[in-house]
Amino acid sequence: MITLSKLVKILKLYLKNPEQSNEKTMNDFLEPLVLAGKIKDREGKTFYLEKGRVSRILNQKEDVPSTLRNTLEIYDIENKMKENFSDYIDDHINKNLADKLKIYLIEICREESESSNVISLADALTTSLVLAIQNSNLNKSEEKILYKRGTSKVAVIHADIFNYGFGNRRKPKNIVVIPVNTWFSTHVTRKMENMDLQLVSENTLHGQWLIRWEQSNGDIENLNHRINKSLKNEKISANDGVSGQSEYPIGSIAIVEDDKAVYYLTAISSFDEYNRAHSTENVVRTAVYNILNLYDKNGQGNKLFIPLMGSGRSRAGLTMQESYECILEELLKNEELLQGEIFIVVNPEYSDDVQTGA
């Protein structure tokens, strides 16, 4: 797997001045993306990584900055990067080594994404940087296998789960679990909006997924229709919630697909009369069992990615560690349903809170 740390270290070998500082090397390399995405820091200045942060990234003690990942969602960003990389090549790459670098990066790109559009060095630099930014840069990102039988396995990885959804460039598509509420709400509250019920906080995985969905696909009304169509006759409430949604049983799963992934939207929490979400450990276990059942029937061998559930605003009362253990225990308890590659995904932000042995 190509990481930003590894990629920058490779590039140093092909520079006109391979002795230049790591700080300059990394920022020069990121500049085509920074300029294409017009990325600014908190003070409104052009995004720049200072020496200490560059060191942490190169030593894989810090992940890729989220602002870089988010910029990849901008329309036509890769073509804009490619144009900027033409100048980067002229300014920084040793002409005598350019062909060797191109061949090396093309091979990396093909291994990572099976891309057939990587022809020039600018193509290779663009694609390899995109792949490196999408991948976790942390040492803990490597998977640890917890169960294996034949071609089936359960593993834990430390990564951003959206890398396997919106950031996926591979085929076949991944299946990504997103925990939601029983109303399958699609309205994200920002700041302190005053609305009635069935709201989704932008700080939840559900809310973050909706924001990314809207950025990538745009049509929330169509999303509502697709969710209702997937759930069909499962509704338990005749009353519509915010955005015209109906309520469905705990553990219900709506399947929604885009051009990069298949999402299992899984209901693990319900609202009370004060718009507070509630869940329990048993609900999380039921949800995992339902996910496994659906995956066994319809997974078609695609990889399945499950985030930690029940440890946040769903109010199941689980710690990150308890959520991890609960999910793993439920997976292994239903061994007969383990018919593919299943990954428990721990966000690197919470790696210190979860002891997995990875």
C-alpha positions as CSV (number, residue, x, y, z in Angstrom):
1,M,0.0,0.0,0.0
2,I,1.4,3.4,-1.0
3,T,1.4,6.0,1.8
4,L,2.3,9.7,1.7
5,S,5.4,9.0,3.8
6,K,6.6,6.3,1.4
7,L,5.8,8.3,-1.7
8,V,7.7,11.4,-0.6
9,K,10.7,9.3,0.4
10,I,10.7,7.7,-3.1
11,L,10.5,11.1,-4.8
12,K,13.6,12.4,-3.0
13,L,15.7,9.9,-5.0
14,Y,14.6,11.5,-8.3
15,L,14.9,15.2,-7.5
16,K,17.4,17.6,-9.0
17,N,18.5,18.3,-5.5
18,P,18.0,15.1,-3.4
19,E,19.7,16.7,-0.4
20,Q,17.0,19.4,0.0
21,S,15.0,19.4,3.3
22,N,12.1,17.0,3.8
23,E,9.9,20.0,4.6
24,K,10.5,21.6,1.1
25,T,10.3,18.2,-0.6
26,M,6.8,17.4,0.8
27,N,5.4,20.9,0.3
28,D,6.7,21.1,-3.2
29,F,5.1,17.7,-4.0
30,L,1.8,18.7,-2.4
31,E,1.7,22.1,-4.2
32,P,-0.1,20.8,-7.4
33,L,-3.0,19.7,-5.2
34,V,-2.9,22.7,-2.9
35,L,-3.1,25.1,-5.9
36,A,-5.7,23.0,-7.8
37,G,-7.9,22.9,-4.7
38,K,-7.1,26.5,-3.6
39,I,-6.4,25.0,-0.1
40,K,-6.0,27.6,2.7
41,D,-5.0,27.2,6.3
42,R,-7.0,28.7,9.2
43,E,-5.4,32.1,8.8
44,G,-6.4,32.2,5.1
45,K,-2.9,31.6,3.8
46,T,-1.9,29.0,1.3
47,F,-1.8,25.5,3.0
48,Y,1.8,24.6,4.1
49,L,3.1,21.9,6.4
50,E,5.7,23.1,8.9
51,K,8.8,21.1,9.7
52,G,7.5,19.3,12.8
53,R,4.4,18.1,11.1
54,V,6.3,16.9,8.0
55,S,8.5,14.9,10.3
56,R,5.5,13.2,12.0
57,I,4.0,12.3,8.7
58,L,7.3,10.9,7.3
59,N,7.7,8.8,10.5
60,Q,4.0,7.7,10.1
61,K,3.1,9.1,13.5
62,E,0.5,11.4,11.9
63,D,-2.1,10.7,9.2
64,V,-2.8,12.6,6.1
65,P,-4.4,16.0,6.9
66,S,-8.2,15.8,6.4
67,T,-8.2,19.0,4.4
68,L,-6.1,17.2,1.7
69,R,-8.5,14.3,1.6
70,N,-11.6,16.4,1.4
71,T,-10.1,18.4,-1.5
72,L,-10.1,15.2,-3.6
73,E,-13.9,15.5,-3.8
74,I,-13.7,18.7,-5.8
75,Y,-15.0,18.3,-9.4
76,D,-12.2,17.7,-12.0
77,I,-9.5,18.0,-9.3
78,E,-7.3,15.4,-10.8
79,N,-7.1,17.1,-14.2
80,K,-6.2,20.3,-12.5
81,M,-3.5,18.6,-10.5
82,K,-2.1,17.0,-13.6
83,E,-1.7,20.4,-15.2
84,N,0.2,21.7,-12.2
85,F,2.4,18.6,-12.1
86,S,3.8,19.5,-15.5
87,D,5.4,22.5,-13.9
88,Y,6.5,20.5,-10.9
89,I,8.4,18.0,-13.2
90,D,10.2,20.9,-14.9
91,D,11.1,22.6,-11.7
92,H,12.1,19.6,-9.5
93,I,12.6,16.2,-11.2
94,N,16.0,15.2,-12.5
95,K,15.5,14.9,-16.3
96,N,17.9,12.0,-16.5
97,L,15.8,10.0,-14.0
98,A,12.3,11.0,-15.1
99,D,11.6,7.9,-17.2
100,K,12.7,5.6,-14.4
101,L,10.4,7.5,-12.0
102,K,7.5,7.2,-14.4
103,I,7.9,3.4,-14.8
104,Y,8.2,3.0,-11.0
105,L,5.1,5.0,-10.3
106,I,3.0,3.5,-13.1
107,E,3.7,0.1,-11.6
108,I,2.6,1.3,-8.2
109,C,-0.6,2.8,-9.7
110,R,-1.5,-0.4,-11.5
111,E,-1.0,-2.4,-8.3
112,E,-3.2,-0.1,-6.3
113,S,-6.0,0.8,-8.6
114,E,-5.6,-1.2,-11.8
115,S,-5.7,2.1,-13.6
116,S,-5.3,2.0,-17.4
117,N,-5.1,5.8,-17.9
118,V,-1.6,6.3,-16.4
119,I,0.7,7.1,-19.3
120,S,2.8,10.2,-18.6
121,L,4.8,11.1,-15.6
122,A,2.3,13.8,-14.7
123,D,-0.4,11.1,-14.8
124,A,1.6,8.9,-12.6
125,L,2.4,11.6,-10.1
126,T,-1.2,12.7,-9.9
127,T,-2.6,9.2,-9.5
128,S,0.0,8.1,-6.9
129,L,-0.5,11.2,-4.8
130,V,-4.3,10.7,-4.9
131,L,-3.9,7.0,-3.8
132,A,-1.4,8.0,-1.0
133,I,-3.8,10.6,0.3
134,Q,-6.7,8.2,0.3
135,N,-4.7,5.6,2.2
136,S,-4.0,5.9,5.9
137,N,-0.4,7.1,6.6
138,L,-0.3,5.6,10.1
139,N,1.7,2.5,10.9
140,K,-1.4,1.0,12.5
141,S,-3.2,1.0,9.1
142,E,-1.9,-2.5,8.3
143,E,-4.5,-5.1,9.0
144,K,-4.4,-7.7,11.7
145,I,-6.1,-10.9,10.9
146,L,-8.4,-12.1,13.8
147,Y,-10.0,-15.1,12.1
148,K,-9.3,-17.0,8.8
149,R,-10.9,-20.0,7.2
150,G,-10.2,-20.6,3.5
151,T,-10.8,-17.4,1.6
152,S,-12.9,-15.9,4.4
153,K,-11.4,-13.7,7.2
154,V,-12.1,-11.1,9.8
155,A,-9.5,-8.4,10.4
156,V,-9.1,-5.1,12.1
157,I,-7.6,-2.0,10.5
158,H,-7.0,1.5,11.7
159,A,-8.2,3.9,8.9
160,D,-10.8,6.4,7.8
161,I,-13.8,4.2,6.7
162,F,-14.7,6.7,4.0
163,N,-11.4,5.7,2.2
164,Y,-13.2,2.4,1.4
165,G,-16.4,4.2,0.2
166,F,-16.1,7.6,-1.4
167,G,-12.4,7.3,-1.7
168,N,-12.4,3.8,-3.2
169,R,-10.8,3.5,-6.7
170,R,-10.7,-0.3,-6.8
171,K,-13.0,-3.0,-8.2
172,P,-15.1,-4.8,-7.2
173,K,-16.8,-2.2,-5.0
174,N,-16.5,-2.4,-1.2
175,I,-19.5,-2.7,1.1
176,V,-19.4,-0.1,3.8
177,V,-21.6,-0.1,6.9
178,I,-23.0,3.3,8.1
179,P,-24.9,3.3,11.4
180,V,-28.0,5.5,11.2
181,N,-31.2,6.1,13.2
182,T,-34.6,4.3,12.7
183,W,-35.9,7.3,10.7
184,F,-33.0,7.0,8.2
185,S,-32.9,10.8,8.5
186,T,-31.2,12.7,5.7
187,H,-31.2,16.2,7.2
188,V,-27.9,17.2,8.8
189,T,-28.0,19.8,11.6
190,R,-25.2,22.3,11.6
191,K,-24.5,24.5,14.6
192,M,-27.7,25.1,16.7
193,E,-30.6,24.7,14.2
194,N,-34.1,24.8,15.7
195,M,-36.0,21.9,14.2
196,D,-38.4,19.4,15.5
197,L,-37.3,15.8,15.3
198,Q,-35.2,13.2,13.5
199,L,-32.1,15.3,13.0
200,V,-28.6,14.1,12.3
201,S,-25.6,15.7,13.9
202,E,-22.7,16.6,11.6
203,N,-20.4,15.1,14.3
204,T,-21.7,11.6,13.8
205,L,-20.6,9.0,11.2
206,H,-24.2,9.2,9.8
207,G,-24.0,13.0,9.4
208,Q,-20.5,12.9,7.9
209,W,-21.7,10.3,5.4
210,L,-24.7,12.4,4.4
211,I,-22.4,15.4,3.9
212,R,-20.0,13.4,1.7
213,W,-22.9,11.9,-0.2
214,E,-24.3,15.3,-1.0
215,Q,-20.9,16.6,-2.1
216,S,-20.4,13.6,-4.3
217,N,-23.9,12.9,-5.6
218,G,-25.9,16.0,-4.7
219,D,-29.5,14.8,-4.7
220,I,-30.8,14.2,-1.2
221,E,-34.4,13.9,-2.4
222,N,-33.4,11.0,-4.6
223,L,-31.5,9.5,-1.7
224,N,-34.7,9.5,0.4
225,H,-36.5,7.7,-2.4
226,R,-33.8,5.1,-2.8
227,I,-33.8,4.4,1.0
228,N,-37.6,4.0,1.1
229,K,-37.5,1.7,-1.9
230,S,-34.8,-0.5,-0.4
231,L,-36.7,-0.8,2.9
232,K,-40.0,-1.4,1.1
233,N,-42.7,-2.5,3.6
234,E,-40.6,-2.5,6.8
235,K,-41.9,0.8,8.2
236,I,-43.4,0.8,11.7
237,S,-44.7,4.4,11.7
238,A,-47.2,6.0,9.4
239,N,-46.0,9.4,10.4
240,D,-43.4,11.0,8.3
241,G,-40.3,12.5,9.9
242,V,-38.1,15.4,8.7
243,S,-37.4,15.1,5.0
244,G,-40.4,12.9,4.5
245,Q,-38.8,9.8,6.0
246,S,-40.7,7.1,7.9
247,E,-39.6,5.1,10.9
248,Y,-38.3,1.5,10.5
249,P,-37.4,-1.3,13.0
250,I,-34.1,-1.3,14.8
251,G,-31.6,-3.4,12.8
252,S,-33.2,-2.5,9.4
253,I,-30.7,-2.1,6.6
254,A,-31.1,0.1,3.5
255,I,-28.8,-0.7,0.6
256,V,-27.6,2.4,-1.3
257,E,-25.0,2.2,-4.1
258,D,-22.9,4.8,-5.9
259,D,-20.2,4.4,-8.5
260,K,-17.5,3.6,-5.9
261,A,-19.2,1.5,-3.1
262,V,-22.3,-0.2,-1.7
263,Y,-23.5,1.2,1.6
264,Y,-25.4,-0.7,4.2
265,L,-27.2,2.0,6.1
266,T,-28.0,0.2,9.4
267,A,-30.5,1.5,12.0
268,I,-28.9,1.2,15.5
269,S,-30.6,4.1,17.4
270,S,-34.1,5.5,17.9
271,F,-35.2,9.0,19.1
272,D,-37.2,9.8,22.2
273,E,-39.7,12.7,22.5
274,Y,-36.9,15.1,23.2
275,N,-35.0,14.1,20.0
276,R,-32.3,12.2,22.0
277,A,-30.9,9.1,20.4
278,H,-31.0,5.8,22.3
279,S,-29.5,2.4,21.7
280,T,-28.1,-0.6,23.6
281,E,-25.4,-3.2,23.3
282,N,-28.0,-5.8,22.3
283,V,-29.1,-3.5,19.5
284,V,-25.5,-3.3,18.2
285,R,-25.3,-7.1,18.3
286,T,-28.6,-7.4,16.4
287,A,-27.4,-5.0,13.8
288,V,-24.1,-6.9,13.3
289,Y,-26.1,-10.2,13.0
290,N,-28.4,-8.6,10.4
291,I,-25.4,-7.2,8.5
292,L,-23.9,-10.6,8.4
293,N,-27.1,-12.2,7.2
294,L,-27.4,-9.7,4.4
295,Y,-23.8,-9.9,3.5
296,D,-24.0,-13.7,3.3
297,K,-26.9,-13.5,0.9
298,N,-25.9,-10.5,-1.2
299,G,-22.2,-9.7,-0.6
300,Q,-21.0,-11.6,-3.7
301,G,-17.5,-11.8,-2.2
302,N,-17.0,-8.0,-2.0
303,K,-15.1,-6.8,1.0
304,L,-17.2,-5.6,4.0
305,F,-16.1,-2.7,6.3
306,I,-17.8,-2.2,9.7
307,P,-17.0,0.9,11.8
308,L,-17.2,0.9,15.6
309,M,-20.9,1.4,16.5
310,G,-22.7,2.3,19.7
311,S,-19.9,4.4,21.3
312,G,-21.0,7.9,20.3
313,R,-24.2,9.8,20.0
314,S,-26.3,6.6,19.5
315,R,-26.0,6.4,23.4
316,A,-25.6,2.7,23.6
317,G,-23.2,3.4,26.4
318,L,-20.3,1.5,25.0
319,T,-16.7,2.6,25.1
320,M,-14.6,2.3,21.9
321,Q,-13.0,-0.8,23.4
322,E,-16.4,-2.3,24.3
323,S,-17.8,-1.6,20.8
324,Y,-14.8,-3.3,19.2
325,E,-15.1,-6.4,21.4
326,C,-18.9,-6.5,20.9
327,I,-18.6,-6.4,17.1
328,L,-15.8,-8.9,17.0
329,E,-17.6,-11.3,19.4
330,E,-20.8,-11.2,17.4
331,L,-18.9,-11.8,14.1
332,L,-17.1,-14.9,15.5
333,K,-20.2,-16.2,17.2
334,N,-21.8,-16.5,13.7
335,E,-19.0,-18.3,12.0
336,E,-21.3,-20.0,9.5
337,L,-22.1,-16.5,8.0
338,L,-18.5,-15.5,7.6
339,Q,-18.2,-15.9,3.8
340,G,-15.9,-13.2,2.7
341,E,-13.4,-10.6,3.9
342,I,-14.7,-8.5,6.8
343,F,-12.9,-5.6,8.4
344,I,-13.6,-3.9,11.6
345,V,-12.5,-0.3,11.0
346,V,-11.1,1.8,13.9
347,N,-10.7,5.5,13.2
348,P,-7.0,6.4,13.8
349,E,-8.2,9.3,15.9
350,Y,-9.3,6.7,18.5
351,S,-6.5,4.1,18.1
352,D,-5.2,4.7,21.6
353,D,-8.7,4.0,23.0
354,V,-8.9,0.5,21.4
355,Q,-6.6,-2.4,22.2
356,T,-6.7,-4.8,19.2
357,G,-3.1,-6.0,19.3
358,A,-2.6,-4.5,15.8
